[in-house]
Amino acid sequence: MSQLTELQSQIRAALGQRPLDLLVRNVRLVDVYAEKIVETDIGICGDRIVSVLRNESREARRTLDANSRYALPGFIDAHIHIESALLTPDRLAEVVVPTGTTTLLVDPMEVANVAGYDGLAEFFRAAPTLPYRIFVEVSSRVPTAPGLETTGGELGPAEVRRVLAWPSAVSLGELDPSKVLEFKAPYLKKILAAHARGKIANGHAAGLSGQDLEAYAAARLADDHECVTLDDVKARLAMGMAVIIREGSSERNLRDLISGIVRENLPTRHMMFCVDDKFSADIAAEGHIDYNVNEAIRLGLDPLKAIQMASLNAAEHFRLDDRLGALAPGRFADFILTDSLTPISPAQVYVGGRLVAESGRLVVDVPKIRYAAWLKNTVKVKRGTKAAHFAIPTGKDLRGFQNPEGLVKVRVIEIVPDQIINYFREAELAATDGEVRSDPAQDVLKIAVVERHGKNGNIAVAFAKGFGLKRGAIGGTVAHDHHNIVVLGTNDDDLAACVRALVAPRMRGGFVAVAEGQVLAQLPLPVAGLMSDRPASEVNAALDKLNAAARELGSPLNSPFMTLSFVSLPSIPEAGLTDKGLVDVRARKLIPVVIEQ
């Protein structure tokens, strides 16, 4: 059927000149425009809503009695990296769709950093077969820190313009402050390219305030999902920027922000929700955008405003409100039926007028995506499989009259639980046989990044605090945003054992926990070294075993592998670690681990 014929058919159905394809009677429709509930019917023709008026004489090929259930728009995740769920998009469907999420706005920067433009094209090739909608926030910073890291792929201005031309592209993806405040022309050109196509540019304004934030907003960045405090929220709203409230696996921002918003009765029309980075196991245990909505309601936000944030606000912000975000004529028939709004628990989920999930389960078959072999063979190392590769030499004999213990002062990355920000600290560590060692007693452990794109064999070793391991090591090929191998542990032998396990043919990337050279638990992620194409239940069970193994090794963290994947990020204050060395994020330069004495 041509688009013209389809549109004519929908107009005729709205006029009652042809039967509806589906009539959903007796709903309590959540009107997100007027913030009220209307008792009515929903008429659907093809994949669109054509009527929300009650008409007892309306003809329909199929009728469903909703028995006074609430009907609300399908939820929109305003910013997600699918790769961080650890599942390919087809496997992710079984996790997110039953929760009521019908649209994902995806920044695919992880697969782009591994495989460039060709990787993106391969990643999204099967998107039309999915039982939810994908729109693309075109990755703006691949690599994130040029000159400070090695990545597998790059997206320059020409590649970004090429992806912006895709019909599914809705924005330029998150752009960190250094690219803007230093007037870097290639990135400013990307902003202009997005605006030339009538699309917005997404922000990533972690830590910005005052004049720097104002300059950032002046560069026409439209939003920020990095708010940690209520002051962050108010500052961005004052600059005309929208706020995307995030609740991921290791970035737990929602409670503090919503509590403050409710307490101060802030307007929410320029706020929306995202998960950003959330493991599928956490989605399965807690929920997806439905968790954000329900938790906001529990914290005192009006249910209709919370639903509005998860639907209309996001659709309007991304200029998709002619298609999404509300139950109104002309919009896609993407909706949730639920018995209650406190909490919302989807009884049925519809996408394009088709029932896709019921009672917490997917009820449609999703074709398995077959990825090209090269995208499942991206983990290639030249070094890192031997303990000697992780030595930090002191370069001189430190024992002396004033330093009888042979101690050396080092910079340490200290993590903040449940956040992705971190801080530089200092520690004194023993140096034996000319090498600086980890000290589990101080919780100061070696952390290393091993180049895994097969380019140069770089290895950078530093120290981190806050992981709590007393023995063994953990590691993975998910390391934002360069996605080299990152390993952390109490001794060099186990660091090397982690790398050997991760590059083995049976894994080709993933996560691993090791002690005394033996693998305790592992999760293969062969698609770009980031995702699994196995069922979500298998992936979630494997991640549970990994978390249990990390706890057995001494870690108190709720999500140690998500935290590990972010500790090397060179764009979030204060510290990052790449294959090229320790990064002072604020100064955007490499600095030594050992402090000269």
ABEGO torsion letter per residue (X at the ends): XBAAAAAAAAAAAAAGABBBABBBBGBBBBBAAAGBBBBBBBBBBEABBABABBBAABBBABBBBAGGBBBBBBBBBABBBAAAAGBBAAAAAAAAAAAGBABBBBBAAAAAAAAEAAAAAAAAAAAAABABBBBBBBBABOBABBGABBBABBBBAAAAAAAAABAABABBBBBBAAAAAAGBAAAAAAAAAAAAAGBBBBBBABGBBEAAAAAAAAAGBABBAABABAAAAAAAAAAGBBBBBBBBAABBAAAAAAAAAAAAGBBAAABBBBAGBBBAAAAAAAEBAAAAAAAAAAAGBBAAAAAAAABAAAAAAAGAAAABGBBBBGBBBBBBBBABAOBBBBABBBBGGBBABBGGBBABBBBBBBBBAAAABABBBABGABAAAABBBAGBBABBAABAAGBBBBBBBBBBBGBABBBBBBBBBBBBGGBBBBBAAAGBBBBBBBBAAGAAGBBBBBBBBGAGBABEBBBBABBOAAGBBBBBBABAAAAAAAAAAAABAAAGEEBBBBBGGBBABBBBBABGGABBABBAAAAAAAAAAAAAAAAAAGBABABAAAAAAAAABAABOABBBBAAEBBBAAAGBBBBABBBX
